[in-house]
Amino acid sequence: MSESYTIDTHSAEETKKVAERLGALLEPNDLLTLEGDLGAGKTTFTKGLGTGLGVTRTISSPTFTIVKEYEGRMPLYHLDVYRLEDSDEDIGFDEYFDGGGVCVVEWAQFIEDYLPDNRLDIELFYNNEDERSIHLKPRGERYERICKELVK
């Protein structure tokens, strides 16, 4: 069983910087799941991730579109699958998971059956107005190495 890691941040900018560092470590077909209550910082985190991937376009939540795609040094596929709760619909997840970019999936528990075993599960916790705890749960050796690099 993999270790889990926690990084505490004290501002939205610090949360973005952690995600930016993570983005710089990612490679094609990497998969991240992103969980957290409303206001926990999922979009802020994804914006930082995009910066680390060289995305220049403004990143916003894909709540109403399910998937948003961004170009950087590799594509960033940002999926919000909340609206797929209680649905068996496969919208072609493999095309994103194996599409040569980085996938970020919010509300991943709703598509658990479609998710690859190897991935990085990330939970964001709202501590107070400025502070967040970022819990990283690597699934697979590659993601374990990424986490160790990120927290050192």
Buried (B, 14 or more C-beta within 10 A) or exposed (E): EBEEBEBEBEEBEBBBBBBBBBBBBBEEBBBBBBBBEEEBBBBBBBBBBBBBBBBEEEBEBBEEEBBBBBEBBBBBBBBBBBBBEEEEEEBEBEEBBEBEBBBBBBBBEBBEEBBBEBBBBBBBBBEEEEBBBBBBBBBBEBBBEBBEEBEE
